[in-house]
Amino acid sequence: MTESAKLCQPQGLRARKREATRSAITAAARRLTSQNGLNGFTIEQLCEQVGVSRRTLL
């Protein structure tokens, strides 16, 4: 791994979990958008797909 790639990675456990959650939300939102369109799903459905609370998302 290059030095710049190491610098871009989150350092602690909390940062890694935050990044994993962010990636999961983004992937689920893209998947739901491609399946249903921009207005075809709710925030609650997105949260359910990812397994996070609505409060975590907002």
CHARMM-style PDB file with segment names, atoms N, HN, CA, C and O in Angstrom:
ATOM      1  N   MET     1       0.842  -1.163   0.000  1.00  0.00      PROA
ATOM      2  CA  MET     1       0.000   0.000   0.000  1.00  0.00      PROA
ATOM      3  C   MET     1       0.896   1.238   0.000  1.00  0.00      PROA
ATOM      4  O   MET     1       1.913   1.286   0.691  1.00  0.00      PROA
ATOM      5  N   THR     2       0.497   2.233  -0.787  1.00  0.00      PROA
ATOM      6  HN  THR     2      -0.330   2.194  -1.348  1.00  0.00      PROA
ATOM      7  CA  THR     2       1.305   3.452  -0.865  1.00  0.00      PROA
ATOM      8  C   THR     2       1.112   4.308   0.376  1.00  0.00      PROA
ATOM      9  O   THR     2       0.145   4.141   1.119  1.00  0.00      PROA
ATOM     10  N   GLU     3       2.021   5.201   0.581  1.00  0.00      PROA
ATOM     11  HN  GLU     3       2.806   5.337  -0.023  1.00  0.00      PROA
ATOM     12  CA  GLU     3       1.947   6.080   1.754  1.00  0.00      PROA
ATOM     13  C   GLU     3       0.706   6.971   1.708  1.00  0.00      PROA
ATOM     14  O   GLU     3       0.075   7.203   2.739  1.00  0.00      PROA
ATOM     15  N   SER     4       0.350   7.470   0.524  1.00  0.00      PROA
ATOM     16  HN  SER     4       0.862   7.281  -0.313  1.00  0.00      PROA
ATOM     17  CA  SER     4      -0.836   8.328   0.421  1.00  0.00      PROA
ATOM     18  C   SER     4      -2.108   7.545   0.698  1.00  0.00      PROA
ATOM     19  O   SER     4      -3.059   8.090   1.258  1.00  0.00      PROA
ATOM     20  N   ALA     5      -2.139   6.268   0.310  1.00  0.00      PROA
ATOM     21  HN  ALA     5      -1.366   5.826  -0.145  1.00  0.00      PROA
ATOM     22  CA  ALA     5      -3.314   5.440   0.597  1.00  0.00      PROA
ATOM     23  C   ALA     5      -3.448   5.206   2.094  1.00  0.00      PROA
ATOM     24  O   ALA     5      -4.560   5.161   2.620  1.00  0.00      PROA
ATOM     25  N   LYS     6      -2.335   5.059   2.772  1.00  0.00      PROA
ATOM     26  HN  LYS     6      -1.432   5.095   2.344  1.00  0.00      PROA
ATOM     27  CA  LYS     6      -2.363   4.870   4.220  1.00  0.00      PROA
ATOM     28  C   LYS     6      -2.885   6.117   4.922  1.00  0.00      PROA
ATOM     29  O   LYS     6      -3.604   6.020   5.917  1.00  0.00      PROA
ATOM     30  N   LEU     7      -2.530   7.271   4.413  1.00  0.00      PROA
ATOM     31  HN  LEU     7      -1.946   7.351   3.605  1.00  0.00      PROA
ATOM     32  CA  LEU     7      -2.968   8.515   5.028  1.00  0.00      PROA
ATOM     33  C   LEU     7      -4.461   8.744   4.839  1.00  0.00      PROA
ATOM     34  O   LEU     7      -5.086   9.408   5.666  1.00  0.00      PROA
ATOM     35  N   CYS     8      -5.041   8.216   3.784  1.00  0.00      PROA
ATOM     36  HN  CYS     8      -4.534   7.676   3.112  1.00  0.00      PROA
ATOM     37  CA  CYS     8      -6.457   8.403   3.500  1.00  0.00      PROA
ATOM     38  C   CYS     8      -7.344   7.472   4.316  1.00  0.00      PROA
ATOM     39  O   CYS     8      -8.542   7.723   4.440  1.00  0.00      PROA
ATOM     40  N   GLN     9      -6.787   6.413   4.868  1.00  0.00      PROA
ATOM     41  HN  GLN     9      -5.813   6.209   4.767  1.00  0.00      PROA
ATOM     42  CA  GLN     9      -7.576   5.465   5.626  1.00  0.00      PROA
ATOM     43  C   GLN     9      -7.898   6.011   7.005  1.00  0.00      PROA
ATOM     44  O   GLN     9      -7.066   6.675   7.625  1.00  0.00      PROA
ATOM     45  N   PRO    10      -9.126   5.727   7.496  1.00  0.00      PROA
ATOM     46  CA  PRO    10      -9.469   6.127   8.853  1.00  0.00      PROA
ATOM     47  C   PRO    10      -8.545   5.424   9.849  1.00  0.00      PROA
ATOM     48  O   PRO    10      -8.150   4.279   9.628  1.00  0.00      PROA
ATOM     49  N   GLN    11      -8.205   6.096  10.928  1.00  0.00      PROA
ATOM     50  HN  GLN    11      -8.526   7.026  11.108  1.00  0.00      PROA
ATOM     51  CA  GLN    11      -7.220   5.581  11.862  1.00  0.00      PROA
ATOM     52  C   GLN    11      -7.806   4.661  12.928  1.00  0.00      PROA
ATOM     53  O   GLN    11      -7.339   3.531  13.074  1.00  0.00      PROA
ATOM     54  N   GLY    12      -8.789   5.098  13.661  1.00  0.00      PROA
ATOM     55  HN  GLY    12      -9.168   6.015  13.543  1.00  0.00      PROA
ATOM     56  CA  GLY    12      -9.306   4.330  14.784  1.00  0.00      PROA
ATOM     57  C   GLY    12     -10.503   3.472  14.414  1.00  0.00      PROA
ATOM     58  O   GLY    12     -11.017   3.541  13.297  1.00  0.00      PROA
ATOM     59  N   LEU    13     -10.933   2.670  15.362  1.00  0.00      PROA
ATOM     60  HN  LEU    13     -10.516   2.614  16.269  1.00  0.00      PROA
ATOM     61  CA  LEU    13     -12.082   1.786  15.166  1.00  0.00      PROA
ATOM     62  C   LEU    13     -13.339   2.589  14.866  1.00  0.00      PROA
ATOM     63  O   LEU    13     -14.097   2.243  13.960  1.00  0.00      PROA
ATOM     64  N   ARG    14     -13.563   3.654  15.618  1.00  0.00      PROA
ATOM     65  HN  ARG    14     -12.947   3.935  16.354  1.00  0.00      PROA
ATOM     66  CA  ARG    14     -14.750   4.479  15.397  1.00  0.00      PROA
ATOM     67  C   ARG    14     -14.757   5.060  13.984  1.00  0.00      PROA
ATOM     68  O   ARG    14     -15.798   5.077  13.328  1.00  0.00      PROA
ATOM     69  N   ALA    15     -13.623   5.528  13.520  1.00  0.00      PROA
ATOM     70  HN  ALA    15     -12.777   5.514  14.053  1.00  0.00      PROA
ATOM     71  CA  ALA    15     -13.526   6.093  12.169  1.00  0.00      PROA
ATOM     72  C   ALA    15     -13.758   5.021  11.114  1.00  0.00      PROA
ATOM     73  O   ALA    15     -14.405   5.282  10.100  1.00  0.00      PROA
ATOM     74  N   ARG    16     -13.238   3.821  11.338  1.00  0.00      PROA
ATOM     75  HN  ARG    16     -12.712   3.609  12.162  1.00  0.00      PROA
ATOM     76  CA  ARG    16     -13.460   2.728  10.382  1.00  0.00      PROA
ATOM     77  C   ARG    16     -14.927   2.327  10.338  1.00  0.00      PROA
ATOM     78  O   ARG    16     -15.465   2.066   9.262  1.00  0.00      PROA
ATOM     79  N   LYS    17     -15.580   2.275  11.496  1.00  0.00      PROA
ATOM     80  HN  LYS    17     -15.143   2.487  12.370  1.00  0.00      PROA
ATOM     81  CA  LYS    17     -17.011   1.943  11.539  1.00  0.00      PROA
ATOM     82  C   LYS    17     -17.835   3.024  10.844  1.00  0.00      PROA
ATOM     83  O   LYS    17     -18.776   2.719  10.112  1.00  0.00      PROA
ATOM     84  N   ARG    18     -17.478   4.288  11.077  1.00  0.00      PROA
ATOM     85  HN  ARG    18     -16.714   4.536  11.672  1.00  0.00      PROA
ATOM     86  CA  ARG    18     -18.183   5.392  10.439  1.00  0.00      PROA
ATOM     87  C   ARG    18     -18.052   5.304   8.922  1.00  0.00      PROA
ATOM     88  O   ARG    18     -19.025   5.515   8.198  1.00  0.00      PROA
ATOM     89  N   GLU    19     -16.862   4.997   8.447  1.00  0.00      PROA
ATOM     90  HN  GLU    19     -16.071   4.826   9.035  1.00  0.00      PROA
ATOM     91  CA  GLU    19     -16.636   4.876   7.009  1.00  0.00      PROA
ATOM     92  C   GLU    19     -17.391   3.679   6.430  1.00  0.00      PROA
ATOM     93  O   GLU    19     -17.931   3.765   5.327  1.00  0.00      PROA
ATOM     94  N   ALA    20     -17.433   2.575   7.157  1.00  0.00      PROA
ATOM     95  HN  ALA    20     -16.995   2.505   8.053  1.00  0.00      PROA
ATOM     96  CA  ALA    20     -18.172   1.394   6.696  1.00  0.00      PROA
ATOM     97  C   ALA    20     -19.665   1.694   6.614  1.00  0.00      PROA
ATOM     98  O   ALA    20     -20.331   1.283   5.665  1.00  0.00      PROA
ATOM     99  N   THR    21     -20.190   2.408   7.603  1.00  0.00      PROA
ATOM    100  HN  THR    21     -19.649   2.743   8.375  1.00  0.00      PROA
ATOM    101  CA  THR    21     -21.606   2.785   7.593  1.00  0.00      PROA
ATOM    102  C   THR    21     -21.899   3.725   6.440  1.00  0.00      PROA
ATOM    103  O   THR    21     -22.907   3.573   5.751  1.00  0.00      PROA
ATOM    104  N   ARG    22     -21.025   4.692   6.228  1.00  0.00      PROA
ATOM    105  HN  ARG    22     -20.206   4.815   6.788  1.00  0.00      PROA
ATOM    106  CA  ARG    22     -21.196   5.642   5.132  1.00  0.00      PROA
ATOM    107  C   ARG    22     -21.205   4.914   3.781  1.00  0.00      PROA
ATOM    108  O   ARG    22     -22.026   5.213   2.914  1.00  0.00      PROA
ATOM    109  N   SER    23     -20.302   3.975   3.614  1.00  0.00      PROA
ATOM    110  HN  SER    23     -19.635   3.731   4.318  1.00  0.00      PROA
ATOM    111  CA  SER    23     -20.238   3.213   2.362  1.00  0.00      PROA
ATOM    112  C   SER    23     -21.487   2.361   2.171  1.00  0.00      PROA
ATOM    113  O   SER    23     -22.009   2.263   1.060  1.00  0.00      PROA
ATOM    114  N   ALA    24     -21.969   1.743   3.249  1.00  0.00      PROA
ATOM    115  HN  ALA    24     -21.545   1.822   4.151  1.00  0.00      PROA
ATOM    116  CA  ALA    24     -23.171   0.913   3.165  1.00  0.00      PROA
ATOM    117  C   ALA    24     -24.389   1.752   2.805  1.00  0.00      PROA
ATOM    118  O   ALA    24     -25.215   1.330   1.995  1.00  0.00      PROA
ATOM    119  N   ILE    25     -24.509   2.933   3.398  1.00  0.00      PROA
ATOM    120  HN  ILE    25     -23.838   3.276   4.056  1.00  0.00      PROA
ATOM    121  CA  ILE    25     -25.629   3.828   3.092  1.00  0.00      PROA
ATOM    122  C   ILE    25     -25.574   4.266   1.637  1.00  0.00      PROA
ATOM    123  O   ILE    25     -26.594   4.265   0.947  1.00  0.00      PROA
ATOM    124  N   THR    26     -24.400   4.636   1.171  1.00  0.00      PROA
ATOM    125  HN  THR    26     -23.572   4.636   1.732  1.00  0.00      PROA
ATOM    126  CA  THR    26     -24.244   5.075  -0.216  1.00  0.00      PROA
ATOM    127  C   THR    26     -24.594   3.956  -1.191  1.00  0.00      PROA
ATOM    128  O   THR    26     -25.308   4.180  -2.168  1.00  0.00      PROA
ATOM    129  N   ALA    27     -24.094   2.760  -0.926  1.00  0.00      PROA
ATOM    130  HN  ALA    27     -23.514   2.578  -0.132  1.00  0.00      PROA
ATOM    131  CA  ALA    27     -24.367   1.626  -1.811  1.00  0.00      PROA
ATOM    132  C   ALA    27     -25.856   1.291  -1.836  1.00  0.00      PROA
ATOM    133  O   ALA    27     -26.422   1.043  -2.900  1.00  0.00      PROA
ATOM    134  N   ALA    28     -26.486   1.284  -0.667  1.00  0.00      PROA
ATOM    135  HN  ALA    28     -26.026   1.486   0.198  1.00  0.00      PROA
ATOM    136  CA  ALA    28     -27.921   0.975  -0.599  1.00  0.00      PROA
ATOM    137  C   ALA    28     -28.742   2.056  -1.297  1.00  0.00      PROA
ATOM    138  O   ALA    28     -29.700   1.745  -2.005  1.00  0.00      PROA
ATOM    139  N   ALA    29     -28.378   3.318  -1.104  1.00  0.00      PROA
ATOM    140  HN  ALA    29     -27.601   3.571  -0.529  1.00  0.00      PROA
ATOM    141  CA  ALA    29     -29.105   4.408  -1.755  1.00  0.00      PROA
ATOM    142  C   ALA    29     -28.976   4.330  -3.271  1.00  0.00      PROA
ATOM    143  O   ALA    29     -29.948   4.563  -3.990  1.00  0.00      PROA
ATOM    144  N   ARG    30     -27.802   4.010  -3.751  1.00  0.00      PROA
ATOM    145  HN  ARG    30     -27.013   3.821  -3.166  1.00  0.00      PROA
ATOM    146  CA  ARG    30     -27.615   3.857  -5.201  1.00  0.00      PROA
ATOM    147  C   ARG    30     -28.425   2.687  -5.742  1.00  0.00      PROA
ATOM    148  O   ARG    30     -29.039   2.784  -6.805  1.00  0.00      PROA
ATOM    149  N   ARG    31     -28.422   1.573  -5.000  1.00  0.00      PROA
ATOM    150  HN  ARG    31     -27.923   1.494  -4.137  1.00  0.00      PROA
ATOM    151  CA  ARG    31     -29.169   0.393  -5.422  1.00  0.00      PROA
ATOM    152  C   ARG    31     -30.678   0.690  -5.457  1.00  0.00      PROA
ATOM    153  O   ARG    31     -31.354   0.365  -6.434  1.00  0.00      PROA
ATOM    154  N   LEU    32     -31.197   1.306  -4.392  1.00  0.00      PROA
ATOM    155  HN  LEU    32     -30.649   1.570  -3.599  1.00  0.00      PROA
ATOM    156  CA  LEU    32     -32.621   1.630  -4.344  1.00  0.00      PROA
ATOM    157  C   LEU    32     -32.997   2.647  -5.414  1.00  0.00      PROA
ATOM    158  O   LEU    32     -34.081   2.563  -5.992  1.00  0.00      PROA
ATOM    159  N   THR    33     -32.120   3.602  -5.685  1.00  0.00      PROA
ATOM    160  HN  THR    33     -31.239   3.671  -5.216  1.00  0.00      PROA
ATOM    161  CA  THR    33     -32.391   4.591  -6.725  1.00  0.00      PROA
ATOM    162  C   THR    33     -32.441   3.942  -8.097  1.00  0.00      PROA
ATOM    163  O   THR    33     -33.303   4.275  -8.910  1.00  0.00      PROA
ATOM    164  N   SER    34     -31.533   3.025  -8.359  1.00  0.00      PROA
ATOM    165  HN  SER    34     -30.833   2.755  -7.699  1.00  0.00      PROA
ATOM    166  CA  SER    34     -31.537   2.369  -9.670  1.00  0.00      PROA
ATOM    167  C   SER    34     -32.751   1.462  -9.834  1.00  0.00      PROA
ATOM    168  O   SER    34     -33.256   1.300 -10.944  1.00  0.00      PROA
ATOM    169  N   GLN    35     -33.221   0.874  -8.745  1.00  0.00      PROA
ATOM    170  HN  GLN    35     -32.810   1.006  -7.843  1.00  0.00      PROA
ATOM    171  CA  GLN    35     -34.381  -0.018  -8.813  1.00  0.00      PROA
ATOM    172  C   GLN    35     -35.696   0.748  -8.860  1.00  0.00      PROA
ATOM    173  O   GLN    35     -36.617   0.361  -9.578  1.00  0.00      PROA
ATOM    174  N   ASN    36     -35.787   1.849  -8.086  1.00  0.00      PROA
ATOM    175  HN  ASN    36     -35.038   2.164  -7.502  1.00  0.00      PROA
ATOM    176  CA  ASN    36     -37.078   2.512  -7.885  1.00  0.00      PROA
ATOM    177  C   ASN    36     -37.140   3.958  -8.344  1.00  0.00      PROA
ATOM    178  O   ASN    36     -38.217   4.555  -8.331  1.00  0.00      PROA
ATOM    179  N   GLY    37     -36.035   4.530  -8.744  1.00  0.00      PROA
ATOM    180  HN  GLY    37     -35.161   4.046  -8.755  1.00  0.00      PROA
ATOM    181  CA  GLY    37     -36.006   5.943  -9.098  1.00  0.00      PROA
ATOM    182  C   GLY    37     -35.789   6.796  -7.859  1.00  0.00      PROA
ATOM    183  O   GLY    37     -35.784   6.287  -6.738  1.00  0.00      PROA
ATOM    184  N   LEU    38     -35.608   8.093  -8.065  1.00  0.00      PROA
ATOM    185  HN  LEU    38     -35.612   8.507  -8.975  1.00  0.00      PROA
ATOM    186  CA  LEU    38     -35.289   8.988  -6.953  1.00  0.00      PROA
ATOM    187  C   LEU    38     -36.410   9.097  -5.929  1.00  0.00      PROA
ATOM    188  O   LEU    38     -36.137   9.257  -4.739  1.00  0.00      PROA
ATOM    189  N   ASN    39     -37.633   9.017  -6.352  1.00  0.00      PROA
ATOM    190  HN  ASN    39     -37.854   8.887  -7.319  1.00  0.00      PROA
ATOM    191  CA  ASN    39     -38.766   9.150  -5.438  1.00  0.00      PROA
ATOM    192  C   ASN    39     -39.410   7.812  -5.115  1.00  0.00      PROA
ATOM    193  O   ASN    39     -40.529   7.773  -4.605  1.00  0.00      PROA
ATOM    194  N   GLY    40     -38.720   6.714  -5.404  1.00  0.00      PROA
ATOM    195  HN  GLY    40     -37.810   6.746  -5.818  1.00  0.00      PROA
ATOM    196  CA  GLY    40     -39.319   5.393  -5.245  1.00  0.00      PROA
ATOM    197  C   GLY    40     -39.046   4.693  -3.932  1.00  0.00      PROA
ATOM    198  O   GLY    40     -39.423   3.533  -3.771  1.00  0.00      PROA
ATOM    199  N   PHE    41     -38.401   5.364  -2.985  1.00  0.00      PROA
ATOM    200  HN  PHE    41     -38.095   6.307  -3.116  1.00  0.00      PROA
ATOM    201  CA  PHE    41     -38.141   4.756  -1.686  1.00  0.00      PROA
ATOM    202  C   PHE    41     -38.082   5.831  -0.614  1.00  0.00      PROA
ATOM    203  O   PHE    41     -37.900   7.014  -0.903  1.00  0.00      PROA
ATOM    204  N   THR    42     -38.241   5.397   0.622  1.00  0.00      PROA
ATOM    205  HN  THR    42     -38.389   4.437   0.856  1.00  0.00      PROA
ATOM    206  CA  THR    42     -38.233   6.332   1.743  1.00  0.00      PROA
ATOM    207  C   THR    42     -36.933   6.208   2.534  1.00  0.00      PROA
ATOM    208  O   THR    42     -36.171   5.257   2.362  1.00  0.00      PROA
ATOM    209  N   ILE    43     -36.703   7.166   3.384  1.00  0.00      PROA
ATOM    210  HN  ILE    43     -37.322   7.939   3.525  1.00  0.00      PROA
ATOM    211  CA  ILE    43     -35.551   7.133   4.281  1.00  0.00      PROA
ATOM    212  C   ILE    43     -35.637   5.895   5.175  1.00  0.00      PROA
ATOM    213  O   ILE    43     -34.626   5.249   5.452  1.00  0.00      PROA
ATOM    214  N   GLU    44     -36.843   5.574   5.619  1.00  0.00      PROA
ATOM    215  HN  GLU    44     -37.664   6.099   5.395  1.00  0.00      PROA
ATOM    216  CA  GLU    44     -37.027   4.409   6.485  1.00  0.00      PROA
ATOM    217  C   GLU    44     -36.631   3.121   5.762  1.00  0.00      PROA
ATOM    218  O   GLU    44     -36.018   2.239   6.363  1.00  0.00      PROA
ATOM    219  N   GLN    45     -36.971   3.009   4.496  1.00  0.00      PROA
ATOM    220  HN  GLN    45     -37.469   3.725   4.008  1.00  0.00      PROA
ATOM    221  CA  GLN    45     -36.587   1.831   3.719  1.00  0.00      PROA
ATOM    222  C   GLN    45     -35.074   1.756   3.564  1.00  0.00      PROA
ATOM    223  O   GLN    45     -34.489   0.677   3.658  1.00  0.00      PROA
ATOM    224  N   LEU    46     -34.449   2.885   3.329  1.00  0.00      PROA
ATOM    225  HN  LEU    46     -34.924   3.761   3.253  1.00  0.00      PROA
ATOM    226  CA  LEU    46     -32.994   2.929   3.212  1.00  0.00      PROA
ATOM    227  C   LEU    46     -32.336   2.500   4.523  1.00  0.00      PROA
ATOM    228  O   LEU    46     -31.404   1.696   4.523  1.00  0.00      PROA
ATOM    229  N   CYS    47     -32.824   3.036   5.629  1.00  0.00      PROA
ATOM    230  HN  CYS    47     -33.582   3.689   5.629  1.00  0.00      PROA
ATOM    231  CA  CYS    47     -32.280   2.667   6.945  1.00  0.00      PROA
ATOM    232  C   CYS    47     -32.452   1.181   7.216  1.00  0.00      PROA
ATOM    233  O   CYS    47     -31.556   0.536   7.759  1.00  0.00      PROA
ATOM    234  N   GLU    48     -33.598   0.641   6.840  1.00  0.00      PROA
ATOM    235  HN  GLU    48     -34.327   1.164   6.399  1.00  0.00      PROA
ATOM    236  CA  GLU    48     -33.851  -0.785   7.040  1.00  0.00      PROA
ATOM    237  C   GLU    48     -32.882  -1.638   6.223  1.00  0.00      PROA
ATOM    238  O   GLU    48     -32.387  -2.656   6.708  1.00  0.00      PROA
ATOM    239  N   GLN    49     -32.617  -1.231   5.006  1.00  0.00      PROA
ATOM    240  HN  GLN    49     -33.020  -0.405   4.612  1.00  0.00      PROA
ATOM    241  CA  GLN    49     -31.686  -1.958   4.143  1.00  0.00      PROA
ATOM    242  C   GLN    49     -30.286  -2.007   4.747  1.00  0.00      PROA
ATOM    243  O   GLN    49     -29.607  -3.032   4.684  1.00  0.00      PROA
ATOM    244  N   VAL    50     -29.861  -0.884   5.333  1.00  0.00      PROA
ATOM    245  HN  VAL    50     -30.412  -0.052   5.384  1.00  0.00      PROA
ATOM    246  CA  VAL    50     -28.509  -0.774   5.866  1.00  0.00      PROA
ATOM    247  C   VAL    50     -28.414  -1.318   7.288  1.00  0.00      PROA
ATOM    248  O   VAL    50     -27.355  -1.767   7.726  1.00  0.00      PROA
ATOM    249  N   GLY    51     -29.540  -1.270   7.999  1.00  0.00      PROA
ATOM    250  HN  GLY    51     -30.400  -0.905   7.643  1.00  0.00      PROA
ATOM    251  CA  GLY    51     -29.536  -1.727   9.379  1.00  0.00      PROA
ATOM    252  C   GLY    51     -29.114  -0.660  10.356  1.00  0.00      PROA
ATOM    253  O   GLY    51     -28.468  -0.950  11.363  1.00  0.00      PROA
ATOM    254  N   VAL    52     -29.481   0.593  10.060  1.00  0.00      PROA
ATOM    255  HN  VAL    52     -30.005   0.829   9.242  1.00  0.00      PROA
ATOM    256  CA  VAL    52     -29.178   1.694  10.955  1.00  0.00      PROA
ATOM    257  C   VAL    52     -30.484   2.408  11.298  1.00  0.00      PROA
ATOM    258  O   VAL    52     -31.491   2.243  10.610  1.00  0.00      PROA
ATOM    259  N   SER    53     -30.456   3.197  12.363  1.00  0.00      PROA
ATOM    260  HN  SER    53     -29.638   3.331  12.922  1.00  0.00      PROA
ATOM    261  CA  SER    53     -31.638   3.961  12.733  1.00  0.00      PROA
ATOM    262  C   SER    53     -31.741   5.199  11.866  1.00  0.00      PROA
ATOM    263  O   SER    53     -30.768   5.632  11.250  1.00  0.00      PROA
ATOM    264  N   ARG    54     -32.935   5.756  11.831  1.00  0.00      PROA
ATOM    265  HN  ARG    54     -33.726   5.404  12.332  1.00  0.00      PROA
ATOM    266  CA  ARG    54     -33.157   6.989  11.060  1.00  0.00      PROA
ATOM    267  C   ARG    54     -32.281   8.107  11.624  1.00  0.00      PROA
ATOM    268  O   ARG    54     -31.770   8.939  10.874  1.00  0.00      PROA
ATOM    269  N   ARG    55     -32.113   8.122  12.914  1.00  0.00      PROA
ATOM    270  HN  ARG    55     -32.528   7.446  13.523  1.00  0.00      PROA
ATOM    271  CA  ARG    55     -31.300   9.143  13.557  1.00  0.00      PROA
ATOM    272  C   ARG    55     -29.840   9.063  13.115  1.00  0.00      PROA
ATOM    273  O   ARG    55     -29.180  10.091  12.968  1.00  0.00      PROA
ATOM    274  N   THR    56     -29.338   7.858  12.905  1.00  0.00      PROA
ATOM    275  HN  THR    56     -29.875   7.023  13.025  1.00  0.00      PROA
ATOM    276  CA  THR    56     -27.969   7.683  12.426  1.00  0.00      PROA
ATOM    277  C   THR    56     -27.815   8.292  11.046  1.00  0.00      PROA
ATOM    278  O   THR    56     -26.801   8.921  10.745  1.00  0.00      PROA
ATOM    279  N   LEU    57     -28.816   8.104  10.217  1.00  0.00      PROA
ATOM    280  HN  LEU    57     -29.640   7.593  10.461  1.00  0.00      PROA
ATOM    281  CA  LEU    57     -28.756   8.612   8.854  1.00  0.00      PROA
ATOM    282  C   LEU    57     -28.818  10.125   8.811  1.00  0.00      PROA
ATOM    283  O   LEU    57     -28.089  10.759   8.048  1.00  0.00      PROA
ATOM    284  N   LEU    58     -29.667  10.696   9.611  1.00  0.00      PROA
ATOM    285  HN  LEU    58     -30.259  10.181  10.231  1.00  0.00      PROA
ATOM    286  CA  LEU    58     -29.860  12.148   9.580  1.00  0.00      PROA
ATOM    287  C   LEU    58     -28.959  12.771  10.586  1.00  0.00      PROA
ATOM    288  OT1 LEU    58     -28.953  13.993  10.736  1.00  0.00      PROA
TER     289      LEU     58
END
